[in-house]
């Protein structure tokens, strides 16, 4: 438990220092946001670069991200795993901080009972990385996820990576998408047509 808190404190401190050095309030997160918006309408293939031993969630499956919808304060990124179109990452800009939510849907478009978990960045981050510790809603929904930290790394024309680390366990995922090679857009995620 102590190790978990030390790690979280070091992450938050590191991000805060980088954010302050990059410029004034909100500049880093806004730079990150603009880079993400520049991908709108494009899709990219991904590969698993780290996963728990014997993981079967993503192994040997086609992984695609599609930046399907962008506006001034919300970006929706469906994450397709093979033929499963249940997942969408929803990023929202709130007062210069970025929030990450995981929208999970059934094939008929209805929300899964485990959905909308995630968190809001504890600082403005950097122009290339944003961290999202699990928030109280997530803890209430998924008690085992209390130690989760998600982060997204975005290097223009290089890669977008989605990452999850559960502090104090071997649960860590990293999926990297090649931004230098856009691919054909996949079908819309489940529930997207009904909602928008």
C-alpha positions as CSV (number, residue, x, y, z in Angstrom):
1,X,0.0,0.0,0.0
2,X,2.8,2.4,0.9
3,X,4.5,1.6,-2.4
4,X,1.3,2.5,-4.2
5,X,1.0,5.9,-2.6
6,X,4.6,6.7,-3.2
7,X,4.3,5.8,-6.9
8,X,1.1,7.9,-7.3
9,X,2.8,10.9,-5.5
10,X,5.8,10.6,-7.7
11,X,3.7,10.5,-10.9
12,X,1.7,13.5,-9.9
13,X,4.7,15.4,-8.8
14,X,6.6,14.6,-12.0
15,X,3.7,15.6,-14.2
16,X,3.1,18.8,-12.2
17,X,6.8,19.8,-12.6
18,X,6.7,19.2,-16.3
19,X,3.5,21.1,-16.7
20,X,4.8,24.1,-14.8
21,X,8.0,24.2,-16.9
22,X,6.2,24.0,-20.2
23,X,4.2,27.2,-19.6
24,X,1.3,28.8,-17.8
25,X,-2.0,27.3,-16.6
26,X,-3.5,24.8,-19.0
27,X,-1.0,25.3,-21.8
28,X,0.3,21.7,-21.8
29,X,-3.1,20.1,-21.7
30,X,-4.4,22.4,-24.5
31,X,-1.4,21.5,-26.6
32,X,-2.1,17.8,-26.0
33,X,-5.8,18.4,-26.9
34,X,-4.9,20.1,-30.2
35,X,-2.6,17.3,-31.2
36,X,-5.4,14.8,-30.5
37,X,-8.0,16.8,-32.4
38,X,-5.6,16.8,-35.4
39,X,-6.2,13.1,-35.6
40,X,-10.0,13.4,-35.9
41,X,-11.5,11.2,-38.6
42,X,-8.5,9.0,-38.8
43,X,-8.0,5.3,-37.7
44,X,-4.8,3.5,-36.8
45,X,-3.7,0.0,-36.1
46,X,-2.2,-1.0,-32.8
47,X,-0.1,-3.7,-31.1
48,X,0.3,-4.8,-27.5
49,X,3.7,-3.8,-26.2
50,X,3.0,-4.9,-22.6
51,X,0.4,-7.1,-20.9
52,X,0.1,-9.4,-18.0
53,X,1.4,-13.0,-18.5
54,X,-1.2,-15.3,-20.2
55,X,-3.4,-12.3,-21.0
56,X,-6.1,-13.2,-23.6
57,X,-7.9,-9.8,-23.8
58,X,-6.0,-8.5,-26.7
59,X,-3.5,-11.2,-27.8
60,X,-3.6,-12.2,-31.5
61,X,-6.4,-9.8,-32.2
62,X,-6.7,-6.9,-34.6
63,X,-6.6,-3.7,-32.6
64,X,-7.8,-0.4,-34.1
65,X,-8.4,3.1,-32.7
66,X,-10.7,5.5,-34.6
67,X,-10.8,9.2,-33.6
68,X,-14.4,9.3,-34.7
69,X,-15.8,12.5,-33.2
70,X,-14.3,15.7,-32.0
71,X,-15.6,19.0,-30.7
72,X,-14.2,21.8,-28.6
73,X,-14.5,19.9,-25.3
74,X,-15.1,16.2,-26.2
75,X,-13.2,13.6,-28.3
76,X,-14.5,10.1,-28.8
77,X,-12.1,7.3,-29.7
78,X,-13.6,3.8,-30.3
79,X,-11.1,1.0,-29.6
80,X,-12.0,-2.1,-31.6
81,X,-10.6,-5.5,-30.5
82,X,-11.2,-7.9,-33.4
83,X,-15.0,-7.8,-34.1
84,X,-15.7,-6.4,-30.6
85,X,-16.9,-2.8,-31.0
86,X,-18.0,-2.3,-27.4
87,X,-15.3,0.1,-26.2
88,X,-14.9,3.9,-26.6
89,X,-12.4,6.1,-24.9
90,X,-14.1,9.4,-24.2
91,X,-11.9,12.4,-23.4
92,X,-13.4,15.6,-22.1
93,X,-11.7,19.0,-21.6
94,X,-12.8,20.5,-18.3
95,X,-11.2,23.8,-17.1
96,X,-7.8,23.0,-18.7
97,X,-7.8,19.5,-17.3
98,X,-8.6,16.4,-19.4
99,X,-10.9,13.6,-18.2
100,X,-10.8,10.0,-19.5
101,X,-13.9,7.8,-19.4
102,X,-14.4,4.2,-20.7
103,X,-17.8,3.9,-22.4
104,X,-18.7,0.2,-22.7
105,X,-21.7,-0.9,-24.8
106,X,-23.5,-4.0,-25.7
107,X,-24.1,-4.9,-29.3
108,X,-27.6,-3.5,-29.1
109,X,-26.2,-0.2,-28.0
110,X,-27.2,-0.3,-24.4
111,X,-24.6,0.6,-21.8
112,X,-22.8,-2.2,-20.0
113,X,-23.2,-2.3,-16.2
114,X,-19.4,-1.6,-16.0
115,X,-19.0,1.6,-17.9
116,X,-17.8,5.3,-17.5
117,X,-14.9,4.4,-15.2
118,X,-11.7,6.4,-15.4
119,X,-10.5,9.7,-13.9
120,X,-9.5,13.3,-14.4
121,X,-5.9,14.4,-14.8
122,X,-4.4,15.6,-11.5
123,X,-2.5,18.4,-13.4
124,X,-2.3,19.8,-16.9
125,X,0.3,17.1,-17.7
126,X,2.7,17.7,-20.6
127,X,2.0,18.3,-24.3
128,X,2.8,14.6,-24.9
129,X,1.5,12.7,-21.9
130,X,-1.6,12.9,-19.7
131,X,-2.2,10.8,-16.6
132,X,-5.6,9.7,-15.2
133,X,-5.7,8.2,-11.7
134,X,-8.9,6.3,-10.9
135,X,-11.6,8.6,-9.4
136,X,-14.1,7.9,-6.7
137,X,-16.8,6.9,-9.2
138,X,-14.4,4.2,-10.5
139,X,-13.5,3.1,-7.0
140,X,-17.3,2.7,-6.1
141,X,-17.9,0.8,-9.3
142,X,-14.7,-1.3,-9.4
143,X,-13.1,-1.4,-5.9
144,X,-10.2,-3.4,-7.3
145,X,-9.4,-0.6,-9.7
146,X,-8.7,1.9,-6.8
147,X,-5.0,1.7,-7.6
148,X,-5.4,2.1,-11.4
149,X,-3.6,4.8,-13.3
150,X,-4.2,5.3,-17.0
151,X,-2.1,7.4,-19.2
152,X,-2.0,8.4,-22.9
153,X,1.2,9.3,-24.7
154,X,0.9,11.1,-28.0
155,X,3.8,11.9,-30.3
156,X,2.7,13.6,-33.5
157,X,3.2,11.4,-36.6
158,X,4.8,8.7,-34.5
159,X,2.5,7.0,-32.1
160,X,-0.4,7.1,-29.7
161,X,-0.2,4.8,-26.7
162,X,-2.9,3.8,-24.2
163,X,-1.6,2.5,-20.9
164,X,-2.9,1.1,-17.7
165,X,-1.0,0.3,-14.5
166,X,-2.6,-1.1,-11.4
167,X,-0.2,-0.1,-8.6
168,X,0.9,-3.0,-6.4
169,X,0.2,-5.7,-9.0
170,X,1.5,-7.1,-12.2
171,X,-1.5,-5.7,-14.1
172,X,-0.1,-3.4,-16.7
173,X,-1.2,-2.8,-20.3
174,X,0.4,-0.8,-23.1
175,X,-1.0,-0.6,-26.6
176,X,0.8,1.4,-29.2
177,X,-0.9,2.7,-32.4
178,X,1.3,3.7,-35.4
179,X,0.3,7.3,-36.3
180,X,2.5,7.2,-39.4
181,X,0.2,4.7,-41.2
182,X,-3.5,5.6,-41.1
183,X,-5.8,2.7,-42.0
184,X,-9.3,2.4,-43.3
185,X,-12.0,3.5,-40.8
186,X,-13.8,0.6,-39.1
187,X,-17.5,0.5,-38.6
188,X,-19.0,2.7,-35.8
189,X,-18.8,1.4,-32.3
190,X,-21.9,-0.2,-30.8
191,X,-24.4,2.3,-29.7
192,X,-22.8,5.2,-31.5
193,X,-25.5,5.5,-34.1
194,X,-28.3,5.6,-31.5
195,X,-26.6,8.2,-29.3
196,X,-25.5,10.7,-31.9
